[in-house]
Amino acid sequence: MEHPERKANRLKGYDYGSVGAYFITVCIRDRALMLWKPETYQIVLQRMQAFLPVGADTIRPLLSDYGKAVDQAIREIECHYPEITIDSYVIMPNHVHILIQASAMSKPISTIVGQMKRSASMMIGEGIWQKSFYDHIVRDENDLQRIRQYIENNPAHWAEDRYFIHMS
């Protein structure tokens, strides 16, 4: 059986170990809804209806055990790679968005993301990730601000998210 050729996810010829900012999206295999507790989406909707903020920090206490392991793995990135700063991130039901800033030459972003995925999988006790990840090289300050805003507001827009699957 022939497999379709995978589209390259990385910008050809770009040095992903260079100084800069990177917006990363990593998905759960088969887009399984495992990073939020089952009741989290209802809590998000209630907060929105009450005009209460629903941002990345609102979600952290509502994570499932898998989500908590992913949260810890993301927070540990800076310990393993001192030249890397996690600018912001959000854990959604079936994917995570991470805004990474590299202040000096570092390991390639694929190495950093791979280490985070392995760390979370080890804490969980099984592999949960889709192969590879999506990236966007941040181009300027406006792009950076737009991405920060997107990350912060992503939980409030879960129903419109491209990775949305109805949580029953």
C-alpha positions as CSV (number, residue, x, y, z in Angstrom):
1,M,0.0,0.0,0.0
2,E,1.4,3.4,-1.0
3,H,1.2,6.2,1.5
4,P,0.5,9.7,0.3
5,E,3.5,12.0,0.4
6,R,3.5,14.2,3.6
7,K,3.6,17.9,3.0
8,A,6.7,19.4,4.5
9,N,5.8,21.4,7.7
10,R,9.0,23.4,7.9
11,L,10.1,26.4,5.8
12,K,12.7,25.1,3.4
13,G,16.2,26.5,4.1
14,Y,15.2,28.3,7.3
15,D,17.5,27.8,10.4
16,Y,15.0,26.9,13.1
17,G,17.8,27.2,15.7
18,S,18.2,31.0,15.1
19,V,17.2,33.9,17.3
20,G,13.5,34.7,16.9
21,A,10.0,33.9,17.9
22,Y,8.0,30.8,16.8
23,F,4.3,30.1,17.1
24,I,3.9,26.3,17.5
25,T,0.8,24.1,17.4
26,V,1.0,20.5,18.5
27,C,-2.0,18.2,18.2
28,I,-3.1,15.1,20.1
29,R,-3.2,12.0,17.9
30,D,-6.6,11.6,16.2
31,R,-7.5,15.0,17.8
32,A,-8.7,13.1,20.8
33,L,-10.2,15.4,23.5
34,M,-8.0,14.5,26.5
35,L,-6.4,17.7,27.8
36,W,-9.4,19.3,29.5
37,K,-11.7,17.8,32.1
38,P,-15.0,16.9,30.6
39,E,-16.8,19.8,32.3
40,T,-14.3,22.4,31.3
41,Y,-16.1,23.5,28.1
42,Q,-19.4,24.1,30.1
43,I,-17.5,26.2,32.6
44,V,-15.9,28.2,29.8
45,L,-19.4,28.8,28.3
46,Q,-20.8,29.9,31.6
47,R,-18.0,32.3,32.2
48,M,-18.5,33.8,28.7
49,Q,-22.2,34.2,29.3
50,A,-21.4,36.0,32.6
51,F,-18.9,38.2,30.7
52,L,-16.1,36.9,32.8
53,P,-12.6,36.5,31.3
54,V,-11.8,33.2,29.7
55,G,-8.1,33.1,28.9
56,A,-5.3,30.7,29.0
57,D,-4.9,31.2,32.8
58,T,-8.6,30.4,33.3
59,I,-8.0,27.0,31.7
60,R,-5.0,25.9,33.8
61,P,-7.1,24.7,36.9
62,L,-9.6,23.0,34.6
63,L,-7.0,20.6,32.9
64,S,-7.3,16.9,33.0
65,D,-4.5,14.8,34.4
66,Y,-3.1,14.6,30.8
67,G,-3.4,18.3,30.4
68,K,-1.6,18.9,33.7
69,A,1.3,16.7,32.5
70,V,1.5,18.7,29.2
71,D,1.4,21.9,31.2
72,Q,4.4,20.7,33.3
73,A,6.3,19.6,30.2
74,I,5.8,23.0,28.6
75,R,6.9,24.8,31.8
76,E,10.1,22.6,31.9
77,I,11.2,23.7,28.4
78,E,13.0,26.7,29.9
79,C,14.9,24.5,32.4
80,H,16.3,22.3,29.6
81,Y,16.9,25.2,27.1
82,P,18.0,28.4,29.0
83,E,18.1,30.4,25.7
84,I,14.4,29.7,25.2
85,T,11.6,31.6,26.8
86,I,8.0,30.5,26.7
87,D,6.3,33.8,26.0
88,S,2.7,32.4,26.2
89,Y,0.8,29.2,25.7
90,V,-2.6,27.6,25.9
91,I,-3.7,24.0,26.4
92,M,-6.8,23.3,24.4
93,P,-8.8,20.0,24.6
94,N,-6.9,18.4,21.7
95,H,-4.0,20.7,20.9
96,V,-1.6,23.2,22.4
97,H,-0.3,26.5,21.1
98,I,3.1,27.7,22.3
99,L,4.8,31.0,21.6
100,I,8.5,30.4,21.9
101,Q,11.2,33.0,21.9
102,A,14.9,32.2,21.3
103,S,17.2,34.8,22.6
104,A,20.4,33.1,21.3
105,M,21.2,30.3,18.9
106,S,19.6,27.2,20.2
107,K,18.7,23.6,19.4
108,P,16.3,23.5,16.4
109,I,12.7,24.1,17.4
110,S,11.9,20.5,16.3
111,T,14.3,19.2,19.0
112,I,12.7,21.4,21.7
113,V,9.1,20.4,20.7
114,G,10.1,16.8,20.5
115,Q,11.6,16.9,24.0
116,M,8.4,18.5,25.3
117,K,6.3,15.8,23.7
118,R,8.5,13.0,25.0
119,S,8.5,14.5,28.5
120,A,4.7,14.8,28.6
121,S,4.2,11.2,27.2
122,M,6.6,9.8,29.8
123,M,4.6,11.5,32.6
124,I,1.3,10.2,31.1
125,G,2.7,6.7,30.4
126,E,1.8,6.6,26.8
127,G,2.4,8.5,23.5
128,I,-0.5,10.9,22.8
129,W,0.9,13.2,20.1
130,Q,0.2,13.5,16.4
131,K,3.4,13.2,14.3
132,S,5.2,16.5,13.8
133,F,3.8,19.9,14.6
134,Y,2.8,23.2,12.9
135,D,4.9,26.3,13.1
136,H,4.8,29.9,12.2
137,I,7.9,32.1,12.3
138,V,6.9,35.4,13.9
139,R,7.7,38.2,11.5
140,D,7.4,41.4,13.5
141,E,6.0,43.1,16.6
142,N,2.4,43.3,15.1
143,D,2.5,39.5,14.4
144,L,3.8,38.8,17.9
145,Q,1.0,40.8,19.5
146,R,-1.6,39.2,17.2
147,I,-0.4,35.7,18.2
148,R,-0.3,36.6,22.0
149,Q,-3.9,37.8,21.7
150,Y,-4.9,34.6,19.8
151,I,-3.4,32.4,22.5
152,E,-5.0,34.3,25.3
153,N,-8.5,34.3,23.7
154,N,-8.4,30.8,22.2
155,P,-10.3,29.0,25.0
156,A,-13.2,31.5,24.6
157,H,-13.4,30.6,20.9
158,W,-13.1,26.8,21.2
159,A,-16.4,26.2,19.3
160,E,-15.0,28.1,16.2
161,D,-11.5,26.6,16.5
162,R,-10.3,24.6,13.4
163,Y,-9.5,21.7,15.8
164,F,-13.0,21.8,17.4
165,I,-14.7,18.5,18.1
166,H,-18.0,18.6,20.1
167,M,-17.3,17.6,23.7
168,S,-20.1,15.3,24.9
